[in-house]
Amino acid sequence: MTLVYLAAAWVAGIVLARMVHPPWQLLALLGFLSVLGLLLWWEDHRLRLAAFSLLMIGLGAARLLLTLPHVDDASLATYNGAGWVTLEGVVVGEPDERDAHTNLRVRAKRLLLSDGTEREVEGLALIQTDRYPRRTPGDHLWIHGLLTEPPTWQGSSYREYLARRGIYSFVRRARVEDVDEGGARSLAGHLFAFKQRAQAVISQMLPEPQASLLTGILLGVETGIPDGVMEAFEATGTSHIIAISGFNITIVAGIFAGIAGRFLHRRRALLTAMAGVAVYTVLVGASAAVVRAALMGCLYLFARYVGRRSYPSISLAAAALIMTAWNPHILWDKGFQLSFAATAGLLFYTEPLERLSQRALERISSPECARRVVNLVSDTLLVTVAAQITTTPILVRSFRRVSLVTLLSNLLVLPIQPHVMLAGGTATLLGLIVRPLGRAVGWVAWLFLSYTVEMVRLTARAPLASVSVEAADWMVWGYYLLLGPATWWLVTPRKRRRELWNRLRRWLSSQVEAKLLLGASGVLLALAVLAWRGLPDGRLHVHALDVGQGDAIFVQTPSGRQVLIDGGPSGDVLLSRLGRRMPFWDRSLDLVVLTHPDADHITGLVAVLERYQVDGVVFREVGCDEPICRRWRELLDEGDVAVHPGKAGLAFDLDEGVRMEVLHPGPELLVGEGFNDNSLVMRLSHGTVSMLLTGDIEERAEKRLLAEGVELRSTVLKVAHHGACGSSTPAFLEAVGPEVAVISVGENDFGHPCDAVVERLETVLDSVAGEPPIYQTDEDGTVELVSDGSQLWMETERLW
């Protein structure tokens, strides 16, 4: 079981690195402490395991950090948005063929820009092109089109889905040409050609939807399944039947081992079976679920090869370790999560459910009858329940619905699936050799496939077959935190449980010091975890704080420097919002910026100067003589604060690659009523991501910025003056060209945000991002923008 603990520690390190992005110094310290522990306590098995686990946590975290994108001149993603380009690259992986187009994954080699500049580049790109002519893995292509960031067609998660696969660039409606022809086809190309032939044979032997269903079950191609049929499978919780799983791998391994066993020695037959599993894995696309099943299958065959016993839990841990070592981001792949959760459910819960069912049936029948009934339903009903125990939270969180007929549906269709696989696979192989013979066997497969489809459709039509459910992340984590002790309780023998409990009770009752030590350890651990979470994570965080009808923006740089821009209309509200986002021990700010001294911007900042140590302040004196302004100046005079006059040209390099520059006002202030048009306008940039912070400027200031030719184009726009009608003119929005808009606004009588402004924003964002992402703090709560310099993530704090 040691490998299970080490794999769990490795995965925990990856998750923690994703959450907090620890600095390398912390990981080096963790490694040093681990090695020191191994040297000091090597003879103690438990302490040695703890030291190894600590080391695996550090290694897991380091592995994730090493995979984070590094954008430089040699990175393809650097040139996203560069306009029309010509890209030279090689197709990697299986083409994703749709009705009207094909998506290709291409590894870039060279890039020719529109100005004639040529660059040697590296990186993966998603290429959308015509379906014909068909492309195969290994094809060397010229690609002509607009190079952009990946799209958000399927919601904000689609870009992250591609990023987990290392894809950061996209060319839509590309024109593709072959660089050369007649080259030797790669092994992947030969397998893909065989797969296409098999698909063609199935489509010629069977009608729809049976043909596309068999293609999904045998070859892992689900794109051809009609929408109505796929919806029925999803509504009944039977879509796992279509996915390649351990059952398919077992069949393939058995076929290769059986055939090789007739001609080769037993050990060579096992090696042949492992090779067959590997080839089949590549053939069907090597999704996370398939790779997991293949690794566990190969580990089982290898154990037999060396004459050792195979333990499923250890094989599962080894598969997780290998897959996350290859690509740690796969932890957030839904297929990976569901596959491992389902397998864990089968390992931990099938046997206890069988025992529980048999005990219940023995109360109303004989032990022999109870055993027969349990054996009859174990491979269908009980296996389904075991998998549902561990996968339901993931399914609900991902798809926001739960099936109430899944047990009935699986009970009806699971017993027939071995026949589908065997008859369908036999028909396909025979059809590749002798088409009429394959078609005859295909009739048998058609019968089983038709039964499957009709049973799924029938149960899907039942009332409340699928119910919409909303589940937050904390519910999912809470479920698994409760499930962990319950699982331990089930798999640990009763005698062992009593022994451990009595030992712990005696130890606690006999040692007062132990209780104090345990309590102190808990407090210190909680403080350490909270302190660790407060460390900078290597990304830029910009929070548009929900402070009501006003502005307050809190910025944390990748190394942890902190900037507060405006403070909203209430000191108490602002201090509360800051307390939730700053580390509990931190009572200082590197820089405070006042865009203009209206009460809904300056009031909270006065409270900050009274409570926090502020190193620097940026503001422009505009003649405010209100009491709040006089108190502001008093605090600046009393404190040891460096004051920077806010005017165009002032710039701060807040961190490596993070720059904040004042664009407005210039040396001469705009004369008129109020302070809005003299608000500080700033542009915050990090790599290729930028944010325009506009204060409360109105049309006059926008026209001056446009006339001065200031660089306004930005990824994110903080909409001026809470979305008032007198701001955000069409010309100004067109010059900014944002992909995301954030409106800081609260309950008000001014009509903010103005309907006309929202419509203009939707028009601009529609033309850039497809689905207009407009966030309002009164509806979404605090809006957080996170960037690593090449990508942008949005998080909102929903109000109840």
Protein Blocks (a to p, Z undefined) as FASTA:
>chain_A
ZZmmmmmmmmmmmmmmmmnopafklmmmmmmmmmmmmmmmmmpmklmmmmmmmmmmmmmm
mmmmmmpccddfklmklmgonapaddddddedjddddfkbccdddddfbdcdfkopacdd
eddddddddfbdcddehiacddddddddddfknojklmmmmmmnopabdcehiacddfbg
hiacdfklmmmmmmmmmmmmmmmmpccfklmmmmmmmnopaklpcfklmmmmmmnopmmm
mpccfklmmmmmmmmmmmmmmmmcfklmmmmmmmmmmmmmmmnoopaklmmmmmmmmmmm
mmmmnopacdfklmmmmmmmmmmmmmmmlmmpmklmmmmmmmmmmmmmmmmmmmmmmmmm
mmmmcfklmmmmmmmmmmmmmmmmmmmmmmmmmmmmmnopacfklmmmmmmmmmmmmmmm
mmmmmmmmmmmmmmmlmmmmmmmmmmmmmmmmmmmmmmmmpghkbccddddfklmmmmmm
mmmmmmmmmmpcfklmmmmmmmmmmmmmmmmklmmmmmmmmmmmmmmmmmmmmpcehiac
dddddebjadddddddfkopacdehjbjbfklmmmmmmmmgcfklccdfbdcdfbfcfkl
mmmmmmmmmmpccfbdcdddehiabfklmmmmmmmmmpccddddddehiacdfbghiacd
dfbdcfbdcededjklmpccddddehjbccddehjadfklmmmmmmnopafbdfbdcdeh
hhpakgoifklmmmnopabdcddddddfeopacfklmmmmmmmmmmmnopacdddfklno
paddddehjaccddddddZZ
